[in-house]
Amino acid sequence: MKMKKEGYRIKEISRLFGIGADSLRYYEELGILKPRRAANGYRLYGMNDIYRLNVVKDLRQFDFPMKRIKEYLDQKNLASTLSLLEEESRLMEREIRELQEKTRSIRERIEELAGYESVRADTIALVRMRERHCIALDADVSSDEEIDFALSKLHQRFEHKMHALGNYLIGARQRMSDIDAGVYGLFRMVFFILEKDAPEYDFSIPAGDYLSLHYRGSSERSTECILKLLAHAHASGYDIAGDPFELYKIDIHETNVREEFLTEVQVRVEKKSRRSPQAIGAILGTFLFSGRDALYAL
């Protein structure tokens, strides 16, 4: 860049470096920049100011504090330059690791979404699950919109620890006490399932045997699928060992087409049911009364 003999005015420097005039005045207050004044009072920035701005711009992208930058510029020597370059190198290596981690998470998410295409819907399976650590928010929600809003609030609380909303399996939990009382479609908690080695979490979904059923479409199918799982559990001699919950494999975060939504319902079970025949009959009767008895073709 050819230097103008008289120097550059603040508007020119602001446009050249993409730095606001207020920031340039702030750098002057800190003593980082030392423009001279023209006869008309305008600031004129020389080559030393331009050099200093290049250093500031370079170091600010690594979040170096202004105090640290000023100390370097005021006490610059070969040793301090070598020390700063080492620090800059470590910060770049950290950024590379973070980008690699984000890339890995994105690739895993791509593989998950592609794999969901082959999932068989409306089929009940018994699966053995490991313990799953979760962060959670207690909330009484029932619609897709309410669930999504509650999940967004939960994400805001923990976004400093989470790469992206889509990288964590999300879900909502009902209560068996509500279902036993005839209250359906009311979720009392939303949660994220964290990575296996997460050091901080709110609660754990216990390891064990779970009945699982995937369904496609909107949440309007939630109640029928949960009741179908419970009916299957009792008919097969299982005891319900926990609250049923949903996991949202494909939802509004991936598609606006509700027919493409994929939700998994899970409930933990144990062999040797201890419920009375009357209790089993009450659940089956409720399900039949809902007008969905055709779904008993399990």
N, C-alpha and C positions, 0 to 999 in steps of 0.2 A: 504494500500500500504506500503510495507516494504521500508524504507528509505535506500538508498545507503550511505555508511559511508562518502564517499567523496563528495556526492551531485550529482545533475543531470546537464548534459551539455545542451546547448541551443537546440540542435537538438532533444534531448530526451524530453525536456519540450514541444517543438513545436509539436512533434508527439503525446505526451500524451494528450495535451489540444486542439489540432487542431487549434493552434494559430501560425501565421507566425512569423519567427524570427525577421522581421522588427518591428512587433507589440511588441514583447518582449523587444526589444531595446528601443522602444518608452516608454513603461511602466517604464523602468529603468531611462530614461531621466526625466520622471515626478516624480521620487522618489517613485513610488509605489512598484517596485521590487528593491532589493538590493543584487544581487548575489555577492559572493566573487570571487576572481580571483585565479586560480590554478597557480602553478609555471610556467607552459607553457603559461599563459595568457588567457586560456579558462575560460569562465564564468561557475560558479558552483552554482546552485540554491538549497537552503535548504528548510526545512519544512515550515519556515515562508513565503518564496516566494510562495510555493505551496498553502498554506492557502490563501494568498492574491490573487493569480490567481483564486482560486475557487470563492472568493467574486466578483472579477471583472467579471468573466464569468456569474455569476448569475445575477448581476445588469445590465450588458450590454444588456441582452436580453429584459430588460424593458427600454432601451435607457437612462439609467442614464448617465449623462455626466461624463467624466473622472475626472474633477475637484471635482465633488460631491463625487465620489468614494474615491479619495485621501483624502479629508477632513475627511470622515468617518474613513478610515483606520488609519489616523494619530491621530485622537482625539476620538478613540473608547472607549466608556464606556457603562454602562447598559442603561442609558437614551438615548444615541444616537442610540444604537442598537434597542431599542423599537421604537424610532421615525422612523428609517429606515424601520423596519418591517411594521409599519403602512402605510408608503408611498408605500411600495411594495405591500401590500394588496390592496390599492386603485387602483394601476395600474393593478393588476390582475383582479379586479372587472370590470374595464373599458374594458379590453380585452375580458372578458366573455360577456359583453353587446354587444360589437362589433361583436363577433362571433355569438351571438344569432340573431343580426340584419341581418348578412350575411346569416345565415341559413334560416331566415324568407323569405328573398328575393329569395333565391334559391328555396324554396318550392313554393312560388308564381309563379315563372317562370315555374316550372314543371307543375303546375296546368294550367297555361295559354297555354303552348304548347300542353298539353293533350286535352284541350278544343277546340283547333283550328281544331282538326280532324273532329269535327261535324259541322263545319261552312259550310253553303251552298254557293257555289261559283256561280257567274254570276246571282245573284238575287238582285234586287234593293230594298232597304228598307229605310224608313224615320225614323231617330232616333233622340232623343233629347239628346244633349250632354251638360255636364257642361263645365265651363271655364277651359281651359288647359294651364298651364304655361310651357314655353319652353325656352331652350337655343338654339341658332341658329348660323349658319355660312352662309353668303352670298356666293354663288358659282354657276357658270353656268356649270351644269353637265347633261349628258344624258344617259350614259351607266351604267350598274351595277357596273363596276369597278370604274368609276369616282365617283359615289355616295358613294361607300364604302370607297374610299380614303378620300373624303371630311368629311365623318362621323368620320373616324379615327382621322383626324386633330382636329375636334371639340371635340372629346373625350379627346385628349391629353391636350386641354386647361382646361378641367374641371375634369380630373381624380382624383384630390385631393378631390373632393366632391362626386364622384360617385363610387359605389362599383364595378360594372362590366358593360361592354358594354351591355350585354344581358338583364340587369334588367330594362332598360328604353326603352319605345316604341320609335322607330326612324322613321323619315319620310322625305319627300322631297316635296317642293311646286312649282307648276307652276304659271304662271300669266295669268289671263283672258285676259289681253291686248295682250299677245303673241298668245293665241288661237284665239282671234278675228282677229288677223293679219295673221292667217294661219301658225303660228309657233308651231309645236307640238313636244312633247317629250323632251323639254328643261326645266330643273328644275333650279330655281333661288335661292333656299335656301334648306339647309338640317338642321334638327333640332332633338332634343331629347325632348320628353314630360316628364316633371319631376313629382315627387310625388306631391300630391295635396297641401301640406303645404309648398312647397319649398319657402324659403324667398327671393332667388335671381333668377331672370330669365330675358331673353331678350325681350320676347313678349308673348302675350296670344292669343290662339285661342279662339274666343268668344264663350260663351254659345249660344245655339240655336238649330234649326232644321237642320239636315244634311241628304242629300241623301248619301247612303252608298252602295258600291258594292265591294264584294271580288272577286278576281280572283287568280287562281293558275297558276304557270309557270313563265317564265322569264318576264323581263320588256318590252319585245317586244309587250306585250298586253296592255301596259299602255295607249297609245293614244286611242285605240278603246274603252277602258272602260271609260275613261274620257268623250269622246264624247257621249258615250251611256248615261252616267249620265246627261250630259247637255241636250241632246235631250229629255230624260224622264222628266227633270225639266220643260222645256218649254211646252211640250205636256200636262203636268199635271197642268199648270197654276202657276208655281213657278217662282219667280225672283231669279237670281243668286246673292247672297249677299256676296261672297268672292271668293278668289282664290281656285281652286281645289288642293288637295294634296293627297299624298299616305302615308300609314302607313305600314311598313314592319313587318308583324307578324312572318313569317318564311322566313329566307333568308340564305345567305351564312354563317352566323354565326352559324346556326344550322344544315345545310345540304349542301352537294355538289350536290344533285340531284335536278335539276331545276324544275322538275315536282312537287316537294314537296314544292316549294316556295309558300307562301300565302301573298298576298298584298291586303290591303283595300284602295279603293279610296273614298274620302269624298269631298263634297262641301256643303257649307252652303246655305240654300235657305229660301226665304220668300214667303208667299202666295201673290197672285195678281200680276202677271207678268206685267211689264211695258215695256217690249221689243216690238218692232213693229213686225208685221207678216213678214216683209222683213228680219229682223235680225234672227228670228227663222228659216226662210227658208234658210238663208245663212248657218247656222250651220248644218241643216239637209242635205243640198246639199253637204256640205263638207264631211260629214260622208258618204253619199251615194257614192260620188266620190272616197272615199278611198277603195271601193270594199268590204265593210263589212256590206252591207245593210241587210244581213240575221240576224244581231244582233238586228234588230228592234223588234224582237219578245220579248218584255219586259215582 
